[in-house]
Amino acid sequence: MEREIFAQVRTHWDKLNPGTPRPNDFVLLKVQGKQSRKGCMVALVLDAKRRTPVVVVKVPRNPAYTRHVETEAVGLASVHGRGLGSESLRHVPWGTLLTALGGQTALLQSACRGYPMTRILDRREEIEDRYGEILEWMREFHSVGRTAVTLEGADLDAWVETPLREVEQKLPRLYEALAKRTKDYLSSLGSRVYGKTAALTRQHGDFNAHNLLLQEQSPRFFLVDWEDFSPCELPIHDLNHFFVSNSKVLGEGGDAQSTFRNALLTEGWYQDLYRDAVRQQSHRGVIEEDLFWQLTPLYFLRMCLRVTDEARDEGHTADVWARRADAFIADFPELRQ
């Protein structure tokens, strides 16, 4: 398999590492990936002389389960093929799906350098600096190729009502445990947003500090792990996920619910940063501000469904996302009644 991988690296070199001379020889370094039986093993292709990573290879642990690498390949191809300028594309690895590795499917993508963004989430000044740059990129990413949809009829059912029904039907115990205020809000959500215009945009799907690599030179960040990419969604997932997921790291070891409450439901600089990010999305025309807040509880409920997917083995966190929905509807300023 190593020879086949190296041959493919040579074939795709100019896209994997544009403007960089191709090394004469490579070395394959196998590293640990996700332990789940439906996760991936990860290998680094190194420049044999310099011993520096030049390419990443993701190989599904189960050859029959290739959904995540296939989705990631589609996501990377979509981003590189739809309108982002060359400067913006520097923040995204190039990738392609390989199917000729002795019958094994794998993802071949550029190696991104840097340190995890989680390292800076204890320093407010650096957070605000980096968030500004990253959120500006996110706004461009969501703006390019968006399409308008009016939330009525079949479109309202597809984007609002169906996800709510899925939670009620697939997670009945969790749905019944939601606060009465939450269930009342969700049952009236369709009428609250009826007739409003929204944009459908592509979404990275797991846009958070764990998937952002930072470095001091340009480009200052890379966004990796595109396996949850969606080509067409309401533009409420990435922005919410960025702030909500990062609040757990920001909380310095606190439990998920208390860090969420302290960071996002309590007045302060982080909540201000969150609300300003939504305002900037609205100014850019990605989604109207009030509509974003009205639809945000849908994000929490869809996360309940996502973490109970059989491939994730994360069902124990569904209750956390449901409690966040309860708290957001009860306490967030724009929804407080």
Sequence and secondary structure as in RCSB ss.txt:
>XXXX:A:sequence
MEREIFAQVRTHWDKLNPGTPRPNDFVLLKVQGKQSRKGCMVALVLDAKRRTPVVVVKVPRNPAYTRHVETEAVG
LASVHGRGLGSESLRHVPWGTLLTALGGQTALLQSACRGYPMTRILDRREEIEDRYGEILEWMREFHSVGRTAVT
LEGADLDAWVETPLREVEQKLPRLYEALAKRTKDYLSSLGSRVYGKTAALTRQHGDFNAHNLLLQEQSPRFFLVD
WEDFSPCELPIHDLNHFFVSNSKVLGEGGDAQSTFRNALLTEGWYQDLYRDAVRQQSHRGVIEEDLFWQLTPLYF
LRMCLRVTDEARDEGHTADVWARRADAFIADFPELRQ
>XXXX:A:secstr
 HHHHHHHHHHTHHHHSTTS   S EEEEEE    STTSEEEEEEEETTT  EEEEEEEESSTT  HHHHHHHHH
HHHHHHTT  HHHHTTS  EEEEEEETTEEEEEEE   SEEGGGGTT HHHHHHHHHHHHHHHHHHHHTT EEEE
SSHHHHIIIIIHHHHHHHHH HHHHHHS HHHHHHHHTHHHHHTT EEEEEEE S  SGGGEEE SSSS EEE  
 TT EEEE TTHHHHHHHHHHHHHHTTT  HHHHHHHHHSSSSHHHHHHHHHHHHHHHHTSS HHHHHHHHHHHH
HHHHHHHTSTTT  GGGHHHHHHHHHHHHHH TTT  
